[in-house]
Amino acid sequence: MTTQQGLKLVERDEEGVDTAFRADVLEGLSQSQKATPARWLYDDAGSQLFEDITQLPEYYPTRAETDILRTRGAEFADMIGSGRAVVEFGSGSSVKTPLLLSAIAPAAYVPLDISGDFLRAAADELAGKFPDLPVYPVEADFMRTVALPDEVADMPKLGFFPGSTIGNMVARTAVDLLRNMRETLGVGAKLLIGMDLIKDEDVLIAAYDDAAGVTAQFNINLLHRINRELDGDIPVDAFVHEARWHDEYARIEMHLVAQRDITFDVSGQSFTMTEGDTIHTENSHKFDRRTSNMLLLAAGWEPQERWLDSKERFSLMLAEAKPPRSAP
């Protein structure tokens, strides 16, 4: 079956600019520690650069997660069952998705992504691989509760959140996202979510600062996007990419570091940075079993199973949305 046209749930102003993007960038650049939410790294160019990152020798998460998906299909089928609508949050190119779909015999596939053109191209490609599977792409900011297509309203749901995107958020935001996923999918839904594991610092730094400089391009692309979409004049050549391990928070941080004193405008507002100041663009938190479970439980998801790759670098967690409880 071919893909449906899809829903567009991103709010844009009269100039076609994503209103949330503008608000987040202006607010973030106004802070003493300038910062932007990691999701804005993923315009069409950023999404393609991230796909390139996943092929790099230093970037282990994609290979590790694919290892799990390739080898544990029978277990997924037993625990998840067939006939579910698979709702993938931040679907990107959906490279890993066929492995899951082949294992569990779903009734429909609903990819959600904020990058519309990239989303629809990937959905069309996947529909070609599964011609009998209804595919309903939805262009939306999955950080909020999303209204799913009417066609899947009565189907049991499986949320699919592969990669380590949940690690991009501080705990408060991650719990909010997981709660929104629960609202989107409903009580009784299941969630299959990727969580990267704590490991040697050198391995982690290399994964986010590769020798070929692709991750640096990915990070700096955000500045090009701001200039293009928000009428900015940021001197892109004044910044370099830097990855840092913050042990206290168990996370990798990505920063754009100013190499000189600069002043620039974005959407009519002026900003200044001195040499050494940074724009904090991404976190990537790493987890162990206890912190993974606690994060899910805080958002109303009861952990059911945890799978690791053969080198124990990455985990996939299966959880179920339980009815809210007012007491232990």
Secondary structure by P-SEA (a helix, b strand, c coil): ccccccccccccccccccaaaaaaaaaaaacccbbbcccccccaaaaaaaaaaaacccccaaaaaaaaaaccaaaaaaacccccbbbbcccccccaaaaaaacccccbbbbbbcaaaaaaaaaaaaaaacccbbbbbbbccccccccccccccccbbbbbbcccccccccaaaaaaaaaaaaaaccccbbbbbbbbbbccaaaaaaaaccccaaaaaaaaaaaaaaaaccccccccccbbbbbbbbccccbbbbbbccccccccccccbbbbbccccccccbbbbbbcaaaaaaaaaaaccccccccccccccbbbbbbbbccccccc
